Amino acid sequence: MKRISEYAVEVEAAMQALNIGAGKPNSLYAPIEYALEAGGKRIRPVLLLMTVDAFGGDEAAAMAPALGMELFHNFTLLHDDVMDDSAMRRNRESVYKKYGASAAILSGDTMLGLAERQMTRVADGALRRVIEAFNRMSIEVYEGQALDMEFETRDDISVDEYVEMIRLKTGCLLGACAEIGGILSGCDDKVCARLREYGENLGIAFQIEDDWLDTFGDAATFGKPIGGDINQGKKTFLYVSGMAAGSEESKALKVAMSLPAGDMKVKTVSRIYEKMQLDASARKAAAHYSAKALKAVKATGLPEDRLESYKYLLDRLSGRKK
């Protein structure tokens, strides 16, 4: 099997070959090109391709749906930045900030159409299963986003509810990438389910780590201002865990979160998190879901040498800085 970086290079080359920026009108396609040229980890298409490789499928034939999943992911980012009023994405202006809300919404819609087109470019024998997996995933992602928005007005969210929300919003996309890789390789439903479980738990771990990084990471490498979640009053794993404790610190946390946005609010909330040892508990939770992911992929029966790429993704996640 190839290295993760090799799959990522292939994805970049294939994405550039689509030449999306040449589309007309420019006002529609320029924001898409801008979003895609920012790069990113490309974890989703890499996961699909490496799964096809691990299970003996045709990697070249899998590139189209791999690009489709990356286009879908970036479509959600364009819309998320509008809903979250986010000015920065990947250490530069978001599409929303640079081109405006209307352009971000319309270009995002177009990315969804481009993604769906790529998902149909598979062998006829796999088409129905691939589209069913894609459609299920997309609905679950939207459900996760809706729950995320609902949580903005609630302080009684349980940790389990939060984990389910991020499973839907983040984990299901990664799960579908692994599942579709299995489908394209001719795997049966049982193996595909284990692959989906791997991706979903990877996504949960990834999001919990992202929550931690937003408060305790380094802005220069994270790509977004530190404390953005706190200033926006977002319900993260840290905040939900703190409120669920029902302690005096929980009351202080609620008061601190009501402070005006700014450095003082970020520092105050961060100190409460540290006092409650929520920084450590978040890293522990991320490790827990990483372990669940590894257990799921091992259950597929892959030989040890073909598990290395899956382990690498988990290791890269647990120690990431951005």
C-alpha positions as CSV (number, residue, x, y, z in Angstrom):
1,M,0.0,0.0,0.0
2,K,1.0,3.6,-0.6
3,R,1.8,6.2,2.0
4,I,-1.0,8.6,3.1
5,S,1.0,11.5,1.5
6,E,1.1,9.6,-1.8
7,Y,-2.7,9.3,-1.9
8,A,-3.0,13.0,-1.0
9,V,-0.7,14.0,-3.9
10,E,-2.8,11.9,-6.3
11,V,-6.0,13.6,-5.0
12,E,-4.6,17.1,-5.5
13,A,-3.5,16.3,-9.1
14,A,-6.9,14.8,-9.9
15,M,-8.7,17.8,-8.3
16,Q,-6.7,20.3,-10.4
17,A,-7.4,18.2,-13.5
18,L,-11.1,19.0,-13.1
19,N,-10.3,22.6,-13.9
20,I,-13.3,23.8,-12.0
21,G,-12.0,27.4,-12.0
22,A,-12.5,27.6,-15.8
23,G,-16.3,27.3,-15.4
24,K,-18.6,30.2,-16.3
25,P,-19.8,32.5,-14.9
26,N,-16.6,33.4,-13.0
27,S,-18.6,34.7,-10.1
28,L,-19.9,31.2,-9.4
29,Y,-16.7,29.2,-10.0
30,A,-14.0,31.5,-8.7
31,P,-15.1,31.0,-5.1
32,I,-15.1,27.2,-5.6
33,E,-11.5,27.4,-7.0
34,Y,-10.5,29.6,-4.1
35,A,-11.9,27.2,-1.6
36,L,-10.3,24.2,-3.2
37,E,-6.8,25.7,-3.7
38,A,-6.6,26.3,0.1
39,G,-5.8,22.5,0.3
40,G,-6.6,20.9,3.5
41,K,-5.8,17.4,4.9
42,R,-7.8,15.6,2.2
43,I,-8.4,12.9,4.8
44,R,-11.8,11.9,3.3
45,P,-10.7,11.0,-0.3
46,V,-7.5,9.5,1.1
47,L,-9.5,7.2,3.3
48,L,-11.7,6.1,0.4
49,L,-8.7,5.4,-1.9
50,M,-6.6,3.6,0.8
51,T,-9.6,1.4,1.6
52,V,-9.9,0.5,-2.1
53,D,-6.2,-0.2,-2.1
54,A,-6.4,-2.3,1.1
55,F,-9.2,-4.5,-0.2
56,G,-7.8,-5.0,-3.7
57,G,-10.1,-2.7,-5.6
58,D,-9.3,-0.5,-8.6
59,E,-7.9,2.7,-7.2
60,A,-8.0,4.6,-10.6
61,A,-11.7,3.9,-10.9
62,A,-12.3,5.1,-7.3
63,M,-10.8,8.5,-7.9
64,A,-14.1,10.1,-9.2
65,P,-16.1,9.2,-6.0
66,A,-13.1,10.2,-3.9
67,L,-13.2,13.6,-5.4
68,G,-16.9,13.7,-5.0
69,M,-16.6,13.2,-1.2
70,E,-14.0,16.0,-1.0
71,L,-16.2,18.3,-3.0
72,F,-19.1,17.5,-0.7
73,H,-17.0,18.2,2.4
74,N,-15.9,21.6,1.0
75,F,-19.5,22.4,0.2
76,T,-20.4,21.9,3.8
77,L,-17.6,24.2,4.9
78,L,-18.8,27.0,2.7
79,H,-22.2,26.8,4.2
80,D,-20.9,26.3,7.7
81,D,-18.9,29.5,7.5
82,V,-22.0,31.5,6.6
83,M,-24.0,30.0,9.4
84,D,-21.2,30.5,11.9
85,D,-20.2,33.9,10.7
86,S,-16.7,32.7,10.3
87,A,-14.2,35.1,8.7
88,M,-11.3,32.6,8.6
89,R,-10.8,29.2,7.1
90,R,-7.5,27.4,6.7
91,N,-5.5,30.4,7.9
92,R,-7.0,32.8,5.4
93,E,-10.3,34.6,4.6
94,S,-13.2,32.3,4.2
95,V,-15.2,32.3,1.0
96,Y,-18.0,33.9,3.0
97,K,-15.7,36.8,4.1
98,K,-14.0,37.2,0.7
99,Y,-17.0,36.9,-1.7
100,G,-20.0,37.4,0.6
101,A,-22.8,35.2,1.9
102,S,-24.7,34.9,-1.3
103,A,-21.7,33.7,-3.3
104,A,-20.8,31.3,-0.6
105,I,-24.2,29.8,-0.6
106,L,-24.6,29.6,-4.3
107,S,-21.0,28.3,-5.0
108,G,-21.6,25.8,-2.2
109,D,-24.8,24.5,-3.9
110,T,-22.8,24.1,-7.1
111,M,-20.1,22.1,-5.3
112,L,-22.8,19.8,-4.1
113,G,-24.0,19.3,-7.7
114,L,-20.4,18.7,-8.8
115,A,-20.0,16.2,-5.9
116,E,-23.1,14.3,-6.9
117,R,-21.9,14.1,-10.5
118,Q,-18.6,12.5,-9.4
119,M,-20.4,10.0,-7.2
120,T,-22.3,8.6,-10.3
121,R,-19.0,7.8,-12.1
122,V,-18.7,4.3,-10.8
123,A,-19.3,0.9,-12.3
124,D,-23.0,0.1,-12.8
125,G,-22.8,-2.9,-10.4
126,A,-21.8,-0.6,-7.5
127,L,-23.8,2.5,-8.4
128,R,-26.9,1.8,-6.3
129,R,-25.0,1.0,-3.2
130,V,-22.7,4.0,-3.6
131,I,-25.6,6.4,-4.1
132,E,-27.5,5.0,-1.2
133,A,-24.5,5.4,1.0
134,F,-23.9,8.9,-0.2
135,N,-27.5,10.0,0.2
136,R,-27.8,8.5,3.7
137,M,-24.6,10.2,4.7
138,S,-25.6,13.6,3.3
139,I,-28.9,13.6,5.2
140,E,-27.1,12.6,8.4
141,V,-24.7,15.5,8.0
142,Y,-27.6,17.9,7.6
143,E,-29.2,16.4,10.7
144,G,-26.0,16.9,12.6
145,Q,-25.8,20.5,11.5
146,A,-29.4,21.1,12.6
147,L,-28.7,19.6,16.0
148,D,-25.6,21.8,16.3
149,M,-27.7,24.8,15.7
150,E,-30.4,23.7,18.2
151,F,-27.7,23.2,20.8
152,E,-26.8,26.9,20.6
153,T,-29.9,27.7,22.7
154,R,-29.6,24.8,25.2
155,D,-27.5,24.3,28.3
156,D,-28.8,20.9,29.2
157,I,-27.0,18.9,26.5
158,S,-25.7,15.6,27.7
159,V,-22.2,14.4,26.6
160,D,-24.0,11.5,24.8
161,E,-26.2,13.9,22.8
162,Y,-23.1,15.9,21.8
163,V,-21.2,12.8,20.7
164,E,-24.2,11.8,18.6
165,M,-24.3,15.2,17.0
166,I,-20.7,15.1,16.0
167,R,-21.1,11.5,14.8
168,L,-23.7,12.8,12.4
169,K,-22.1,16.1,11.4
170,T,-18.5,14.9,11.1
171,G,-18.2,11.1,11.6
172,C,-20.8,10.1,9.0
173,L,-18.8,11.6,6.1
174,L,-15.6,9.8,7.1
175,G,-17.7,6.7,7.7
176,A,-19.2,6.9,4.2
177,C,-15.7,7.4,2.6
178,A,-14.5,4.1,4.2
179,E,-17.8,2.3,3.4
180,I,-17.8,3.4,-0.3
181,G,-14.2,2.3,-0.6
182,G,-15.4,-1.1,0.6
183,I,-18.3,-1.1,-1.8
184,L,-16.1,-0.3,-4.7
185,S,-13.8,-3.2,-3.7
186,G,-16.7,-5.7,-3.6
187,C,-16.9,-6.1,0.1
188,D,-20.0,-7.5,1.7
189,D,-22.4,-5.5,3.9
190,K,-20.8,-6.7,7.1
191,V,-17.4,-5.6,6.2
192,C,-18.7,-2.3,4.9
193,A,-20.5,-1.7,8.2
194,R,-17.2,-2.2,10.1
195,L,-15.5,0.2,7.7
196,R,-18.2,2.8,8.3
197,E,-17.8,2.3,12.0
198,Y,-14.1,3.0,11.7
199,G,-14.7,6.2,9.9
200,E,-17.5,7.4,12.2
201,N,-15.3,6.9,15.3
202,L,-12.4,8.5,13.6
203,G,-14.6,11.5,12.9
204,I,-15.8,11.7,16.5
205,A,-12.2,11.6,17.7
206,F,-11.3,14.2,15.1
207,Q,-14.0,16.6,16.2
208,I,-13.3,16.3,19.9
209,E,-9.6,17.0,19.1
210,D,-10.8,20.0,17.0
211,D,-12.7,21.3,20.0
212,W,-9.6,21.0,22.2
213,L,-7.4,22.7,19.6
214,D,-9.8,25.7,19.3
215,T,-9.1,26.5,22.9
216,F,-5.7,25.1,23.7
217,G,-4.0,24.9,20.2
218,D,-1.7,27.4,18.5
219,A,-3.4,29.9,16.1
220,A,-0.5,30.0,13.7
221,T,-0.8,26.2,13.0
222,F,-4.5,25.7,13.7
223,G,-5.6,28.0,10.8
224,K,-8.3,29.8,12.8
225,P,-8.2,32.2,15.8
226,I,-7.9,30.4,19.1
227,G,-11.0,30.8,21.2
228,G,-13.4,31.2,18.3
229,D,-15.8,28.6,19.7
230,I,-15.8,30.3,23.1
231,N,-16.4,33.8,21.6
232,Q,-19.2,32.4,19.5
233,G,-20.7,30.6,22.5
234,K,-20.5,27.2,20.7
235,K,-21.4,24.0,22.5
236,T,-18.2,22.0,22.3
237,F,-17.1,18.8,24.0
238,L,-15.4,20.9,26.6
239,Y,-18.3,23.1,27.4
240,V,-20.9,20.3,27.3
241,S,-18.8,18.2,29.7
242,G,-18.3,21.2,32.0
243,M,-22.0,21.9,32.2
244,A,-22.9,18.2,32.6
245,A,-20.8,18.1,35.7
246,G,-23.4,20.1,37.6
247,S,-20.8,21.6,40.0
248,E,-20.0,25.1,41.2
249,E,-17.5,25.3,38.4
250,S,-20.3,24.6,36.0
251,K,-22.2,27.6,37.3
252,A,-19.0,29.7,36.9
253,L,-18.6,28.4,33.4
254,K,-22.1,29.4,32.4
255,V,-21.5,32.9,33.7
256,A,-18.1,33.2,32.0
257,M,-19.6,32.1,28.7
258,S,-22.0,35.0,28.9
259,L,-19.2,37.6,29.0
260,P,-18.7,39.8,26.0
261,A,-16.6,38.3,23.2
262,G,-12.9,39.0,23.5
263,D,-9.6,37.9,25.0
264,M,-10.9,38.2,28.6
265,K,-13.8,35.8,27.9
266,V,-11.4,33.3,26.2
267,K,-8.9,33.4,29.1
268,T,-11.6,33.1,31.7
269,V,-13.4,30.1,30.1
270,S,-10.1,28.4,29.4
271,R,-9.0,28.7,33.0
272,I,-12.3,27.1,34.2
273,Y,-11.8,24.3,31.7
274,E,-8.3,23.7,33.1
275,K,-9.5,23.8,36.7
276,M,-12.1,21.2,35.8
277,Q,-9.5,19.2,34.0
278,L,-11.6,19.2,30.9
279,D,-8.5,19.7,28.7
280,A,-7.3,16.3,29.8
281,S,-10.7,14.7,29.6
282,A,-11.1,15.8,26.0
283,R,-7.8,14.3,25.0
284,K,-8.8,11.1,26.8
285,A,-12.1,11.0,25.0
286,A,-10.5,11.5,21.6
287,A,-8.2,8.5,22.4
288,H,-11.2,6.4,23.4
289,Y,-12.9,6.9,20.1
290,S,-9.7,6.3,18.2
291,A,-9.4,3.0,19.9
292,K,-13.0,2.1,18.9
293,A,-12.2,3.0,15.3
294,L,-9.1,0.7,15.3
295,K,-11.2,-2.2,16.8
296,A,-13.8,-1.8,14.1
297,V,-11.3,-1.9,11.2
298,K,-9.5,-4.9,12.7
299,A,-12.9,-6.7,12.7
300,T,-12.9,-6.6,8.9
301,G,-10.2,-9.3,8.9
302,L,-7.5,-7.2,7.1
303,P,-4.0,-8.5,7.6
304,E,-1.8,-6.6,9.9
305,D,0.3,-5.0,7.2
306,R,-2.8,-3.5,5.6
307,L,-4.0,-2.0,8.8
308,E,-1.0,0.3,9.1
309,S,-2.5,3.1,7.0
310,Y,-5.6,3.1,9.3
311,K,-3.4,3.2,12.4
312,Y,-1.4,6.0,10.8
313,L,-4.6,8.1,10.3
314,L,-5.5,7.6,14.0
315,D,-2.0,8.4,15.2
316,R,-1.9,11.5,13.0
317,L,-5.2,12.7,14.4
318,S,-4.2,12.2,18.1
319,G,-1.1,14.3,17.8
320,R,-2.2,16.9,15.3
321,K,-1.7,20.6,15.8
322,K,-4.1,21.8,13.1
